[in-house]
Amino acid sequence: MQYTVKQKAWSLIWYGISGSPITVQREYRKKFGLHTQLPNHKTIRRWWEKFFETGSVNRKAKTQKKWVRTELKIEEVLAKFKEDPQISTRSSANLIAPFRWPPYSPDLTPCDFFLW
């Protein structure tokens, strides 16, 4: 059976509090109804281990690559800024490593201004 992320998350919360798969099953029934299929002990423990390994209850692994700072990349960035000192941070980042920024995401948007 496919469980939702909400069901998995609640199961992990209950397992973290009690440490018992049986308690998780009891709470699961109270929250999601008497006639829902309960996750078994093995499934609950597998979710728990996966959560601590990956930090997620989703099946798919993270696909985002981590940035690595190397001397070559640093030289590339410096060269771009020497060519055009007025270039914005976002423009220079797109020239070096093209990446689509999600629109209107202040947590992911680089600073396009100079701090005095």
C-alpha positions as CSV (number, residue, x, y, z in Angstrom):
1,M,0.0,0.0,0.0
2,Q,1.1,3.5,-0.7
3,Y,1.2,5.7,2.4
4,T,1.1,9.5,2.2
5,V,3.9,11.7,3.5
6,K,1.5,12.9,6.2
7,Q,0.9,9.3,7.4
8,K,4.6,8.5,7.4
9,A,5.5,11.7,9.3
10,W,2.9,11.1,12.0
11,S,4.1,7.5,12.3
12,L,7.6,8.7,12.8
13,I,6.6,11.2,15.4
14,W,4.7,8.6,17.4
15,Y,7.6,6.1,17.0
16,G,10.1,8.8,18.2
17,I,7.9,9.5,21.3
18,S,7.1,5.9,22.2
19,G,9.7,3.7,20.5
20,S,7.1,1.1,20.0
21,P,5.6,0.0,16.7
22,I,2.5,-1.2,18.5
23,T,1.9,2.3,19.9
24,V,2.4,3.7,16.5
25,Q,-0.3,1.4,15.1
26,R,-2.8,2.4,17.9
27,E,-2.2,6.1,17.3
28,Y,-2.4,5.6,13.5
29,R,-5.9,4.0,13.9
30,K,-7.1,6.9,16.0
31,K,-5.8,9.5,13.6
32,F,-6.5,7.9,10.2
33,G,-9.5,5.7,10.9
34,L,-10.3,2.2,12.0
35,H,-10.5,0.7,8.6
36,T,-7.2,1.9,7.2
37,Q,-4.4,-0.5,6.6
38,L,-1.8,-0.2,9.3
39,P,1.9,-0.1,8.6
40,N,3.6,-3.2,10.0
41,H,6.5,-3.2,12.4
42,K,9.1,-3.7,9.7
43,T,7.7,-0.8,7.6
44,I,7.7,1.6,10.6
45,R,11.3,0.7,11.4
46,R,12.3,1.0,7.8
47,W,10.8,4.5,7.7
48,W,12.6,5.4,10.9
49,E,16.0,4.3,9.5
50,K,15.5,6.0,6.2
51,F,14.5,9.2,7.9
52,F,17.8,9.3,9.8
53,E,19.8,8.3,6.8
54,T,18.3,10.7,4.3
55,G,16.4,13.2,6.4
56,S,13.3,12.5,4.4
57,V,10.4,10.1,4.3
58,N,10.0,10.3,0.5
59,R,11.0,7.5,-1.8
60,K,13.0,9.6,-4.2
61,A,16.5,10.6,-3.3
62,K,17.6,14.2,-3.5
63,T,18.8,15.1,-7.0
64,Q,20.3,18.5,-6.3
65,K,24.0,18.5,-6.6
66,K,26.2,20.1,-4.0
67,W,28.4,23.0,-5.0
68,V,32.1,22.4,-4.7
69,R,34.5,25.3,-4.3
70,T,37.7,24.6,-6.3
71,E,40.5,26.9,-7.3
72,L,39.4,26.7,-11.0
73,K,35.8,27.9,-10.1
74,I,37.2,30.7,-8.0
75,E,39.4,31.8,-10.8
76,E,36.4,31.6,-13.2
77,V,34.3,33.8,-11.0
78,L,37.1,36.4,-10.5
79,A,37.7,36.5,-14.3
80,K,34.0,37.2,-15.0
81,F,34.0,40.1,-12.5
82,K,37.3,41.5,-13.9
83,E,35.7,41.4,-17.4
84,D,32.6,43.3,-16.3
85,P,32.7,44.8,-12.8
86,Q,29.0,45.9,-13.1
87,I,27.7,42.3,-13.7
88,S,25.1,41.2,-11.2
89,T,25.6,38.1,-9.0
90,R,22.8,36.2,-10.7
91,S,24.2,37.0,-14.2
92,S,27.7,35.8,-13.3
93,A,26.3,32.7,-11.7
94,N,24.3,31.9,-14.9
95,L,27.5,32.3,-17.0
96,I,29.5,30.0,-14.8
97,A,27.0,27.3,-14.0
98,P,23.6,27.7,-15.6
99,F,20.9,27.0,-13.1
100,R,17.3,27.9,-13.2
101,W,16.4,29.9,-10.1
102,P,12.8,29.4,-8.9
103,P,10.9,32.6,-9.4
104,Y,10.0,34.7,-6.3
105,S,12.0,32.6,-3.9
106,P,13.8,35.0,-1.5
107,D,15.5,32.2,0.3
108,L,17.2,31.1,-2.9
109,T,17.7,34.4,-4.6
110,P,21.3,35.7,-4.4
111,C,21.9,39.3,-3.3
112,D,21.9,41.5,-6.5
113,F,23.0,44.6,-4.6
114,F,26.1,45.9,-2.9
115,L,26.2,46.1,0.8
116,W,28.0,49.2,2.2
